Amino acid sequence: MGLLLKEGIDLDLIKTALIAFFSIGFLIVLINYLSILKKRLPNYSLQLAGLIGNTSFLGIPIALALLPTSTINFTIGFDLGTTLFAWIFGPFFLQEKTDSNINLNFKELLKAILNSPASRGIVGVLIAYLFGLESVLGKYLWIPARLVIFLAIVVVGTRLGIITNSKTKFFNLDKGIKYSIILKLFIFPLIIFFISKILGFNTIETSSVVLQAGTPSAVSTILMAEAYKTNQKIAATILFTTTLISIITIPILSNLIKFSQ
């Protein structure tokens, strides 16, 4: 909320939210339509882990560390689009058809969407604008906003610590997991790069969305896998390995974008 009040909500936020939402949706459809891709990513757990990134708790801190704050709407917009897709479609992909309860699921999905940092921030900003408090709140929330973003990294580290205490063998990767990791850290950022160039984004704007696309797999993929008892080990393995590998790939992506201009 503090970050959005500082920069304001504009069309850039809406545009990048749509880019994230529809690019993930298109790739899910493409993977399940083409048999050559379906064989490599045979289930939705692998597909979601390869496309849903940790934009909320890792992507935004990375963007603040590497990019000007003027790009925050691009960053938050991409996070919002990713979050909406994950919580609207993820549970429906992962749940058992025989156990589906549409009313209950809709209620839980709405609750999950509203609990997203991006959604809460936007709602808070709209309320601030409604009462004419945007300038005052923007001034006082800027410092705690930065602090919360830095502490968000601790959340990621804590979750990884819990995972490493389990008995999962994280580096015993089958082909499906390997393809999911490649999709998340290399192919998806490359696709977003080409989309941003087609839309005429400048270097900084391109960096903001590509870095979000290149974030490691999201914690939400584990939460959904645990909730629906579907491929929990796969989700945990991909989260752990992509987070570890992204320490190398994210700086590489940042530099490649600069050199491509």
C-alpha atoms as an extended CHARMM CRD file, in Angstrom:
* protein
*
       261  EXT
         1         1  MET       CA              0.0000000000        0.0000000000        0.0000000000  PROA      1               0.0000000000
         2         2  GLY       CA              2.8560000000        2.3570000000        0.8660000000  PROA      2               0.0000000000
         3         3  LEU       CA              4.6570000000        1.5560000000       -2.3710000000  PROA      3               0.0000000000
         4         4  LEU       CA              1.5390000000        2.1080000000       -4.4650000000  PROA      4               0.0000000000
         5         5  LEU       CA              0.6850000000        5.3800000000       -2.7240000000  PROA      5               0.0000000000
         6         6  LYS       CA              4.1690000000        6.6600000000       -3.4550000000  PROA      6               0.0000000000
         7         7  GLU       CA              3.9030000000        5.9870000000       -7.1780000000  PROA      7               0.0000000000
         8         8  GLY       CA              0.1290000000        5.8620000000       -7.7170000000  PROA      8               0.0000000000
         9         9  ILE       CA             -2.0280000000        3.3050000000       -9.5400000000  PROA      9               0.0000000000
        10        10  ASP       CA             -1.9230000000        3.7140000000      -13.3150000000  PROA      10              0.0000000000
        11        11  LEU       CA             -2.3900000000        1.8280000000      -16.5690000000  PROA      11              0.0000000000
        12        12  ASP       CA              1.0620000000        0.2450000000      -16.2300000000  PROA      12              0.0000000000
        13        13  LEU       CA             -0.1610000000       -1.7780000000      -13.2590000000  PROA      13              0.0000000000
        14        14  ILE       CA             -3.2440000000       -2.9830000000      -15.1260000000  PROA      14              0.0000000000
        15        15  LYS       CA             -1.2270000000       -3.7060000000      -18.2630000000  PROA      15              0.0000000000
        16        16  THR       CA              1.3940000000       -5.8490000000      -16.5560000000  PROA      16              0.0000000000
        17        17  ALA       CA             -1.2840000000       -7.6620000000      -14.5170000000  PROA      17              0.0000000000
        18        18  LEU       CA             -2.9740000000       -8.6470000000      -17.7740000000  PROA      18              0.0000000000
        19        19  ILE       CA              0.3650000000       -9.6910000000      -19.2900000000  PROA      19              0.0000000000
        20        20  ALA       CA              1.0890000000      -12.0070000000      -16.3710000000  PROA      20              0.0000000000
        21        21  PHE       CA             -2.4300000000      -13.4360000000      -16.1700000000  PROA      21              0.0000000000
        22        22  PHE       CA             -2.8960000000      -14.1930000000      -19.8540000000  PROA      22              0.0000000000
        23        23  SER       CA              0.6590000000      -15.3240000000      -20.5990000000  PROA      23              0.0000000000
        24        24  ILE       CA              0.4470000000      -17.9270000000      -17.8080000000  PROA      24              0.0000000000
        25        25  GLY       CA             -2.9980000000      -18.9840000000      -18.9990000000  PROA      25              0.0000000000
        26        26  PHE       CA             -1.8570000000      -19.2820000000      -22.6210000000  PROA      26              0.0000000000
        27        27  LEU       CA              1.1480000000      -21.3920000000      -21.6680000000  PROA      27              0.0000000000
        28        28  ILE       CA             -0.9980000000      -23.7190000000      -19.5240000000  PROA      28              0.0000000000
        29        29  VAL       CA             -3.3240000000      -24.2690000000      -22.4990000000  PROA      29              0.0000000000
        30        30  LEU       CA             -0.3900000000      -24.7150000000      -24.8970000000  PROA      30              0.0000000000
        31        31  ILE       CA              1.3460000000      -27.2590000000      -22.6740000000  PROA      31              0.0000000000
        32        32  ASN       CA             -1.8160000000      -29.3680000000      -22.3760000000  PROA      32              0.0000000000
        33        33  TYR       CA             -2.6490000000      -29.0460000000      -26.0880000000  PROA      33              0.0000000000
        34        34  LEU       CA              0.7360000000      -30.0530000000      -27.5110000000  PROA      34              0.0000000000
        35        35  SER       CA              1.5930000000      -33.6560000000      -26.7280000000  PROA      35              0.0000000000
        36        36  ILE       CA              5.3430000000      -33.0160000000      -26.9270000000  PROA      36              0.0000000000
        37        37  LEU       CA              5.0380000000      -30.5040000000      -24.0720000000  PROA      37              0.0000000000
        38        38  LYS       CA              2.4530000000      -32.5270000000      -22.1730000000  PROA      38              0.0000000000
        39        39  LYS       CA              4.8360000000      -35.5040000000      -22.0290000000  PROA      39              0.0000000000
        40        40  ARG       CA              7.4850000000      -33.3400000000      -20.3700000000  PROA      40              0.0000000000
        41        41  LEU       CA              5.1230000000      -31.5760000000      -17.9730000000  PROA      41              0.0000000000
        42        42  PRO       CA              2.4140000000      -34.2240000000      -17.4810000000  PROA      42              0.0000000000
        43        43  ASN       CA              0.5930000000      -32.7720000000      -14.4570000000  PROA      43              0.0000000000
        44        44  TYR       CA             -0.6380000000      -29.4070000000      -13.2390000000  PROA      44              0.0000000000
        45        45  SER       CA              1.7200000000      -29.4000000000      -10.2580000000  PROA      45              0.0000000000
        46        46  LEU       CA              4.7180000000      -29.2670000000      -12.6010000000  PROA      46              0.0000000000
        47        47  GLN       CA              3.0440000000      -26.7070000000      -14.8360000000  PROA      47              0.0000000000
        48        48  LEU       CA              2.0090000000      -24.3360000000      -12.0400000000  PROA      48              0.0000000000
        49        49  ALA       CA              5.4010000000      -24.5940000000      -10.3340000000  PROA      49              0.0000000000
        50        50  GLY       CA              7.0180000000      -23.7310000000      -13.6650000000  PROA      50              0.0000000000
        51        51  LEU       CA              4.8910000000      -20.6300000000      -14.2260000000  PROA      51              0.0000000000
        52        52  ILE       CA              3.7940000000      -19.2190000000      -10.8400000000  PROA      52              0.0000000000
        53        53  GLY       CA              6.6620000000      -17.2200000000       -9.3610000000  PROA      53              0.0000000000
        54        54  ASN       CA              7.3810000000      -15.8900000000       -5.8990000000  PROA      54              0.0000000000
        55        55  THR       CA              6.6160000000      -12.3400000000       -6.9680000000  PROA      55              0.0000000000
        56        56  SER       CA              5.1200000000      -11.1680000000       -3.6560000000  PROA      56              0.0000000000
        57        57  PHE       CA              7.8310000000      -12.1270000000       -1.1840000000  PROA      57              0.0000000000
        58        58  LEU       CA             10.9090000000      -12.1900000000       -3.4070000000  PROA      58              0.0000000000
        59        59  GLY       CA             10.1520000000      -10.4500000000       -6.6900000000  PROA      59              0.0000000000
        60        60  ILE       CA              9.2440000000       -7.0780000000       -5.1820000000  PROA      60              0.0000000000
        61        61  PRO       CA             12.3400000000       -6.9350000000       -2.9170000000  PROA      61              0.0000000000
        62        62  ILE       CA             14.5250000000       -7.8510000000       -5.9080000000  PROA      62              0.0000000000
        63        63  ALA       CA             12.9150000000       -5.1130000000       -7.9950000000  PROA      63              0.0000000000
        64        64  LEU       CA             13.4750000000       -2.5380000000       -5.2460000000  PROA      64              0.0000000000
        65        65  ALA       CA             17.0990000000       -3.6060000000       -4.9240000000  PROA      65              0.0000000000
        66        66  LEU       CA             17.8970000000       -3.4990000000       -8.6510000000  PROA      66              0.0000000000
        67        67  LEU       CA             15.4530000000       -1.0230000000      -10.2140000000  PROA      67              0.0000000000
        68        68  PRO       CA             14.1400000000        2.5260000000       -9.6320000000  PROA      68              0.0000000000
        69        69  THR       CA             11.0000000000        2.8000000000       -7.4930000000  PROA      69              0.0000000000
        70        70  SER       CA              9.2200000000        4.3320000000      -10.5110000000  PROA      70              0.0000000000
        71        71  THR       CA              8.7980000000        0.7860000000      -11.8750000000  PROA      71              0.0000000000
        72        72  ILE       CA              6.9230000000       -0.4430000000       -8.7970000000  PROA      72              0.0000000000
        73        73  ASN       CA              3.6000000000       -0.4530000000      -10.6730000000  PROA      73              0.0000000000
        74        74  PHE       CA              5.0570000000       -2.8000000000      -13.2760000000  PROA      74              0.0000000000
        75        75  THR       CA              6.2890000000       -5.0680000000      -10.4860000000  PROA      75              0.0000000000
        76        76  ILE       CA              3.1110000000       -5.0600000000       -8.4160000000  PROA      76              0.0000000000
        77        77  GLY       CA              0.9550000000       -5.4170000000      -11.5290000000  PROA      77              0.0000000000
        78        78  PHE       CA              2.8120000000       -8.5660000000      -12.5600000000  PROA      78              0.0000000000
        79        79  ASP       CA              2.5060000000       -9.8810000000       -9.0050000000  PROA      79              0.0000000000
        80        80  LEU       CA             -1.2330000000       -9.2120000000       -9.0150000000  PROA      80              0.0000000000
        81        81  GLY       CA             -1.7840000000      -10.9920000000      -12.3300000000  PROA      81              0.0000000000
        82        82  THR       CA              0.2540000000      -13.9850000000      -11.1840000000  PROA      82              0.0000000000
        83        83  THR       CA             -1.5280000000      -14.1630000000       -7.8220000000  PROA      83              0.0000000000
        84        84  LEU       CA             -4.9790000000      -13.9460000000       -9.3880000000  PROA      84              0.0000000000
        85        85  PHE       CA             -4.2350000000      -16.7360000000      -11.8420000000  PROA      85              0.0000000000
        86        86  ALA       CA             -2.6750000000      -18.9570000000       -9.1710000000  PROA      86              0.0000000000
        87        87  TRP       CA             -5.5970000000      -18.7160000000       -6.7640000000  PROA      87              0.0000000000
        88        88  ILE       CA             -8.3990000000      -18.6850000000       -9.3320000000  PROA      88              0.0000000000
        89        89  PHE       CA             -7.2470000000      -21.6390000000      -11.4060000000  PROA      89              0.0000000000
        90        90  GLY       CA             -4.6580000000      -23.4500000000       -9.2790000000  PROA      90              0.0000000000
        91        91  PRO       CA             -7.0940000000      -25.0720000000       -6.8170000000  PROA      91              0.0000000000
        92        92  PHE       CA             -9.4200000000      -26.1370000000       -9.6390000000  PROA      92              0.0000000000
        93        93  PHE       CA             -6.5330000000      -27.7730000000      -11.4780000000  PROA      93              0.0000000000
        94        94  LEU       CA             -5.2730000000      -29.5980000000       -8.3930000000  PROA      94              0.0000000000
        95        95  GLN       CA             -8.4510000000      -30.6710000000       -6.6070000000  PROA      95              0.0000000000
        96        96  GLU       CA            -10.0160000000      -34.0950000000       -7.0230000000  PROA      96              0.0000000000
        97        97  LYS       CA            -13.1630000000      -33.8090000000       -9.1360000000  PROA      97              0.0000000000
        98        98  THR       CA            -15.1000000000      -36.0920000000       -6.8390000000  PROA      98              0.0000000000
        99        99  ASP       CA            -14.3590000000      -33.9120000000       -3.8510000000  PROA      99              0.0000000000
       100       100  SER       CA            -15.1370000000      -30.5810000000       -5.4820000000  PROA      100             0.0000000000
       101       101  ASN       CA            -17.4760000000      -28.1890000000       -3.7390000000  PROA      101             0.0000000000
       102       102  ILE       CA            -18.0210000000      -25.1190000000       -5.8890000000  PROA      102             0.0000000000
       103       103  ASN       CA            -19.4650000000      -22.8540000000       -3.1840000000  PROA      103             0.0000000000
       104       104  LEU       CA            -16.7610000000      -23.6870000000       -0.6660000000  PROA      104             0.0000000000
       105       105  ASN       CA            -13.9890000000      -23.3740000000       -3.2370000000  PROA      105             0.0000000000
       106       106  PHE       CA            -15.2460000000      -20.0170000000       -4.4820000000  PROA      106             0.0000000000
       107       107  LYS       CA            -15.3180000000      -18.6880000000       -0.9390000000  PROA      107             0.0000000000
       108       108  GLU       CA            -11.8010000000      -19.9590000000       -0.2380000000  PROA      108             0.0000000000
       109       109  LEU       CA            -10.4870000000      -18.6020000000       -3.5280000000  PROA      109             0.0000000000
       110       110  LEU       CA            -11.9570000000      -15.1550000000       -2.8640000000  PROA      110             0.0000000000
       111       111  LYS       CA            -10.4400000000      -15.2060000000        0.6170000000  PROA      111             0.0000000000
       112       112  ALA       CA             -7.0330000000      -16.2030000000       -0.7740000000  PROA      112             0.0000000000
       113       113  ILE       CA             -7.1160000000      -13.4780000000       -3.4340000000  PROA      113             0.0000000000
       114       114  LEU       CA             -8.0080000000      -10.7940000000       -0.8770000000  PROA      114             0.0000000000
       115       115  ASN       CA             -5.2110000000      -12.0730000000        1.3850000000  PROA      115             0.0000000000
       116       116  SER       CA             -2.6480000000      -11.4720000000       -1.3680000000  PROA      116             0.0000000000
       117       117  PRO       CA             -0.2670000000       -8.5760000000       -0.5690000000  PROA      117             0.0000000000
       118       118  ALA       CA             -0.9590000000       -7.1170000000       -4.0240000000  PROA      118             0.0000000000
       119       119  SER       CA             -4.7430000000       -7.2470000000       -3.6190000000  PROA      119             0.0000000000
       120       120  ARG       CA             -4.6680000000       -5.8100000000       -0.1010000000  PROA      120             0.0000000000
       121       121  GLY       CA             -2.3890000000       -3.0120000000       -1.2190000000  PROA      121             0.0000000000
       122       122  ILE       CA             -4.6690000000       -2.0280000000       -4.0710000000  PROA      122             0.0000000000
       123       123  VAL       CA             -7.7900000000       -2.1010000000       -1.8750000000  PROA      123             0.0000000000
       124       124  GLY       CA             -6.0230000000        0.0350000000        0.7330000000  PROA      124             0.0000000000
       125       125  VAL       CA             -4.9190000000        2.5480000000       -1.8900000000  PROA      125             0.0000000000
       126       126  LEU       CA             -8.4300000000        2.8360000000       -3.3260000000  PROA      126             0.0000000000
       127       127  ILE       CA             -9.7950000000        3.5340000000        0.1670000000  PROA      127             0.0000000000
       128       128  ALA       CA             -7.0860000000        6.1560000000        0.7200000000  PROA      128             0.0000000000
       129       129  TYR       CA             -7.9940000000        7.8850000000       -2.5520000000  PROA      129             0.0000000000
       130       130  LEU       CA            -11.6880000000        7.7190000000       -1.6350000000  PROA      130             0.0000000000
       131       131  PHE       CA            -11.0710000000        9.7170000000        1.5570000000  PROA      131             0.0000000000
       132       132  GLY       CA             -8.3740000000       11.9620000000        0.0710000000  PROA      132             0.0000000000
       133       133  LEU       CA             -5.6330000000       10.5940000000        2.3310000000  PROA      133             0.0000000000
       134       134  GLU       CA             -3.2170000000        9.4140000000       -0.3790000000  PROA      134             0.0000000000
       135       135  SER       CA             -0.5500000000       12.0940000000        0.1520000000  PROA      135             0.0000000000
       136       136  VAL       CA             -0.5180000000       11.8090000000        3.9580000000  PROA      136             0.0000000000
       137       137  LEU       CA             -0.5450000000        8.0090000000        4.0650000000  PROA      137             0.0000000000
       138       138  GLY       CA              1.9580000000        7.7900000000        1.2160000000  PROA      138             0.0000000000
       139       139  LYS       CA              4.4170000000        9.8590000000        3.2200000000  PROA      139             0.0000000000
       140       140  TYR       CA              4.0970000000        7.9110000000        6.4680000000  PROA      140             0.0000000000
       141       141  LEU       CA              3.8170000000        4.4270000000        4.9930000000  PROA      141             0.0000000000
       142       142  TRP       CA              6.8930000000        4.6610000000        2.7580000000  PROA      142             0.0000000000
       143       143  ILE       CA              9.4390000000        3.7720000000        5.4500000000  PROA      143             0.0000000000
       144       144  PRO       CA              7.5060000000        0.8190000000        6.9700000000  PROA      144             0.0000000000
       145       145  ALA       CA              6.7170000000       -0.3340000000        3.4240000000  PROA      145             0.0000000000
       146       146  ARG       CA             10.4210000000       -0.7380000000        2.7000000000  PROA      146             0.0000000000
       147       147  LEU       CA             10.9470000000       -2.4820000000        6.0350000000  PROA      147             0.0000000000
       148       148  VAL       CA              8.1330000000       -4.9780000000        5.3890000000  PROA      148             0.0000000000
       149       149  ILE       CA              9.5480000000       -5.7640000000        1.9450000000  PROA      149             0.0000000000
       150       150  PHE       CA             12.9550000000       -6.5770000000        3.4240000000  PROA      150             0.0000000000
       151       151  LEU       CA             11.3540000000       -8.7470000000        6.1090000000  PROA      151             0.0000000000
       152       152  ALA       CA              9.4500000000      -10.6020000000        3.3820000000  PROA      152             0.0000000000
       153       153  ILE       CA             12.7320000000      -12.2150000000        2.3920000000  PROA      153             0.0000000000
       154       154  VAL       CA             12.8540000000      -13.7150000000        5.8800000000  PROA      154             0.0000000000
       155       155  VAL       CA              9.5020000000      -15.3810000000        5.1730000000  PROA      155             0.0000000000
       156       156  VAL       CA             11.0110000000      -17.1120000000        2.1440000000  PROA      156             0.0000000000
       157       157  GLY       CA             14.0470000000      -18.1980000000        4.1440000000  PROA      157             0.0000000000
       158       158  THR       CA             11.8720000000      -19.5440000000        6.9490000000  PROA      158             0.0000000000
       159       159  ARG       CA              9.7770000000      -21.5830000000        4.5520000000  PROA      159             0.0000000000
       160       160  LEU       CA             12.9110000000      -23.0000000000        2.9480000000  PROA      160             0.0000000000
       161       161  GLY       CA             14.2510000000      -23.8830000000        6.3800000000  PROA      161             0.0000000000
       162       162  ILE       CA             11.1120000000      -25.8680000000        7.1400000000  PROA      162             0.0000000000
       163       163  ILE       CA             11.4000000000      -27.6650000000        3.8120000000  PROA      163             0.0000000000
       164       164  THR       CA             15.0490000000      -28.5940000000        4.3110000000  PROA      164             0.0000000000
       165       165  ASN       CA             14.1640000000      -30.2800000000        7.6040000000  PROA      165             0.0000000000
       166       166  SER       CA             11.9070000000      -32.7000000000        5.7400000000  PROA      166             0.0000000000
       167       167  LYS       CA             13.1330000000      -35.9580000000        4.2660000000  PROA      167             0.0000000000
       168       168  THR       CA             12.6600000000      -34.8860000000        0.6480000000  PROA      168             0.0000000000
       169       169  LYS       CA             15.6730000000      -35.4760000000       -1.5950000000  PROA      169             0.0000000000
       170       170  PHE       CA             15.8240000000      -32.1490000000       -3.3570000000  PROA      170             0.0000000000
       171       171  PHE       CA             18.5140000000      -32.9350000000       -5.8970000000  PROA      171             0.0000000000
       172       172  ASN       CA             17.1120000000      -36.3010000000       -6.9560000000  PROA      172             0.0000000000
       173       173  LEU       CA             15.2810000000      -34.6890000000       -9.8720000000  PROA      173             0.0000000000
       174       174  ASP       CA             13.2380000000      -36.5800000000      -12.4440000000  PROA      174             0.0000000000
       175       175  LYS       CA             12.7700000000      -35.2350000000      -15.9590000000  PROA      175             0.0000000000
       176       176  GLY       CA              9.4190000000      -33.5850000000      -15.1870000000  PROA      176             0.0000000000
       177       177  ILE       CA             10.9100000000      -31.5510000000      -12.3450000000  PROA      177             0.0000000000
       178       178  LYS       CA             13.9020000000      -30.5720000000      -14.4740000000  PROA      178             0.0000000000
       179       179  TYR       CA             11.6400000000      -29.3110000000      -17.2550000000  PROA      179             0.0000000000
       180       180  SER       CA              9.5610000000      -27.3610000000      -14.7290000000  PROA      180             0.0000000000
       181       181  ILE       CA             12.7080000000      -25.6900000000      -13.3700000000  PROA      181             0.0000000000
       182       182  ILE       CA             13.8780000000      -24.8080000000      -16.8910000000  PROA      182             0.0000000000
       183       183  LEU       CA             10.4530000000      -23.3630000000      -17.7040000000  PROA      183             0.0000000000
       184       184  LYS       CA             10.3890000000      -21.2450000000      -14.5360000000  PROA      184             0.0000000000
       185       185  LEU       CA             13.8900000000      -19.8100000000      -14.5980000000  PROA      185             0.0000000000
       186       186  PHE       CA             14.6660000000      -19.6070000000      -18.3240000000  PROA      186             0.0000000000
       187       187  ILE       CA             11.8230000000      -20.1430000000      -20.8030000000  PROA      187             0.0000000000
       188       188  PHE       CA              9.0950000000      -18.0870000000      -19.0860000000  PROA      188             0.0000000000
       189       189  PRO       CA             11.3550000000      -15.0350000000      -18.5290000000  PROA      189             0.0000000000
       190       190  LEU       CA             12.4200000000      -15.2730000000      -22.1840000000  PROA      190             0.0000000000
       191       191  ILE       CA              8.7860000000      -15.2890000000      -23.3400000000  PROA      191             0.0000000000
       192       192  ILE       CA              7.9860000000      -12.2640000000      -21.1640000000  PROA      192             0.0000000000
       193       193  PHE       CA             11.0720000000      -10.5270000000      -22.5700000000  PROA      193             0.0000000000
       194       194  PHE       CA              9.7750000000      -10.9090000000      -26.1280000000  PROA      194             0.0000000000
       195       195  ILE       CA              6.2880000000       -9.7820000000      -25.1010000000  PROA      195             0.0000000000
       196       196  SER       CA              7.7090000000       -6.6600000000      -23.4380000000  PROA      196             0.0000000000
       197       197  LYS       CA              9.7220000000       -5.8220000000      -26.5800000000  PROA      197             0.0000000000
       198       198  ILE       CA              6.6310000000       -6.2690000000      -28.7720000000  PROA      198             0.0000000000
       199       199  LEU       CA              4.7490000000       -3.8660000000      -26.4810000000  PROA      199             0.0000000000
       200       200  GLY       CA              7.5690000000       -1.3180000000      -26.6920000000  PROA      200             0.0000000000
       201       201  PHE       CA              8.7580000000       -1.3960000000      -23.0780000000  PROA      201             0.0000000000
       202       202  ASN       CA             12.0100000000        0.4280000000      -22.3690000000  PROA      202             0.0000000000
       203       203  THR       CA             14.9770000000       -1.2480000000      -20.6630000000  PROA      203             0.0000000000
       204       204  ILE       CA             13.8620000000       -0.5210000000      -17.0940000000  PROA      204             0.0000000000
       205       205  GLU       CA             10.2750000000       -1.5680000000      -17.7580000000  PROA      205             0.0000000000
       206       206  THR       CA             11.4350000000       -4.7450000000      -19.4800000000  PROA      206             0.0000000000
       207       207  SER       CA             13.6960000000       -5.5400000000      -16.5480000000  PROA      207             0.0000000000
       208       208  SER       CA             10.8480000000       -5.1040000000      -14.0720000000  PROA      208             0.0000000000
       209       209  VAL       CA              8.5950000000       -7.7150000000      -15.7170000000  PROA      209             0.0000000000
       210       210  VAL       CA             11.3100000000      -10.1450000000      -16.8040000000  PROA      210             0.0000000000
       211       211  LEU       CA             12.7670000000      -10.2820000000      -13.2930000000  PROA      211             0.0000000000
       212       212  GLN       CA              9.2950000000      -11.0350000000      -11.9370000000  PROA      212             0.0000000000
       213       213  ALA       CA              8.8800000000      -13.8110000000      -14.4960000000  PROA      213             0.0000000000
       214       214  GLY       CA             12.2880000000      -15.1790000000      -13.4950000000  PROA      214             0.0000000000
       215       215  THR       CA             11.5440000000      -15.4290000000       -9.7720000000  PROA      215             0.0000000000
       216       216  PRO       CA             11.6460000000      -18.9320000000       -8.2560000000  PROA      216             0.0000000000
       217       217  SER       CA              8.5220000000      -21.0000000000       -7.7850000000  PROA      217             0.0000000000
       218       218  ALA       CA              5.9880000000      -19.4900000000       -5.3760000000  PROA      218             0.0000000000
       219       219  VAL       CA              5.2110000000      -20.6250000000       -1.8350000000  PROA      219             0.0000000000
       220       220  SER       CA              1.5580000000      -20.7550000000       -2.9390000000  PROA      220             0.0000000000
       221       221  THR       CA              2.3180000000      -23.8200000000       -5.0770000000  PROA      221             0.0000000000
       222       222  ILE       CA              3.2270000000      -25.7110000000       -1.8900000000  PROA      222             0.0000000000
       223       223  LEU       CA              0.1830000000      -24.3870000000       -0.0340000000  PROA      223             0.0000000000
       224       224  MET       CA             -2.1530000000      -25.5680000000       -2.7960000000  PROA      224             0.0000000000
       225       225  ALA       CA             -0.3820000000      -28.9130000000       -3.1110000000  PROA      225             0.0000000000
       226       226  GLU       CA             -0.7120000000      -29.4760000000        0.6350000000  PROA      226             0.0000000000
       227       227  ALA       CA             -4.3490000000      -28.3620000000        0.6710000000  PROA      227             0.0000000000
       228       228  TYR       CA             -5.3450000000      -30.7840000000       -2.0820000000  PROA      228             0.0000000000
       229       229  LYS       CA             -2.8600000000      -33.5610000000       -1.1930000000  PROA      229             0.0000000000
       230       230  THR       CA             -1.4250000000      -33.4490000000       -4.7080000000  PROA      230             0.0000000000
       231       231  ASN       CA              2.2950000000      -33.8590000000       -5.4830000000  PROA      231             0.0000000000
       232       232  GLN       CA              3.4770000000      -32.0890000000       -2.3350000000  PROA      232             0.0000000000
       233       233  LYS       CA              7.0340000000      -33.3990000000       -2.7300000000  PROA      233             0.0000000000
       234       234  ILE       CA              7.1840000000      -32.1790000000       -6.3150000000  PROA      234             0.0000000000
       235       235  ALA       CA              6.0670000000      -28.6830000000       -5.2800000000  PROA      235             0.0000000000
       236       236  ALA       CA              8.5450000000      -28.5790000000       -2.3810000000  PROA      236             0.0000000000
       237       237  THR       CA             11.4260000000      -29.7980000000       -4.5360000000  PROA      237             0.0000000000
       238       238  ILE       CA             10.7960000000      -27.2590000000       -7.2860000000  PROA      238             0.0000000000
       239       239  LEU       CA             10.4080000000      -24.4150000000       -4.7780000000  PROA      239             0.0000000000
       240       240  PHE       CA             13.6730000000      -25.3040000000       -3.0790000000  PROA      240             0.0000000000
       241       241  THR       CA             15.7530000000      -25.8650000000       -6.2210000000  PROA      241             0.0000000000
       242       242  THR       CA             14.4460000000      -22.8410000000       -8.1470000000  PROA      242             0.0000000000
       243       243  THR       CA             15.0590000000      -20.5710000000       -5.1540000000  PROA      243             0.0000000000
       244       244  LEU       CA             18.6080000000      -21.8470000000       -4.8560000000  PROA      244             0.0000000000
       245       245  ILE       CA             19.3660000000      -21.6310000000       -8.5840000000  PROA      245             0.0000000000
       246       246  SER       CA             17.7390000000      -18.1920000000       -8.9050000000  PROA      246             0.0000000000
       247       247  ILE       CA             20.5930000000      -16.7430000000       -6.8380000000  PROA      247             0.0000000000
       248       248  ILE       CA             22.5970000000      -17.1800000000      -10.0290000000  PROA      248             0.0000000000
       249       249  THR       CA             19.9590000000      -16.7890000000      -12.7450000000  PROA      249             0.0000000000
       250       250  ILE       CA             18.3760000000      -13.5140000000      -11.5850000000  PROA      250             0.0000000000
       251       251  PRO       CA             21.6220000000      -11.4750000000      -11.7810000000  PROA      251             0.0000000000
       252       252  ILE       CA             22.2980000000      -13.1050000000      -15.1510000000  PROA      252             0.0000000000
       253       253  LEU       CA             18.8430000000      -12.0780000000      -16.4220000000  PROA      253             0.0000000000
       254       254  SER       CA             19.3710000000       -8.5240000000      -15.1810000000  PROA      254             0.0000000000
       255       255  ASN       CA             22.6900000000       -8.2040000000      -17.0120000000  PROA      255             0.0000000000
       256       256  LEU       CA             21.4370000000       -9.8720000000      -20.2000000000  PROA      256             0.0000000000
       257       257  ILE       CA             18.5950000000       -7.3680000000      -20.4380000000  PROA      257             0.0000000000
       258       258  LYS       CA             21.0720000000       -4.4930000000      -20.1780000000  PROA      258             0.0000000000
       259       259  PHE       CA             23.3520000000       -5.9970000000      -22.8240000000  PROA      259             0.0000000000
       260       260  SER       CA             20.4240000000       -6.6500000000      -25.1980000000  PROA      260             0.0000000000
       261       261  GLN       CA             19.6200000000       -2.9480000000      -25.5370000000  PROA      261             0.0000000000
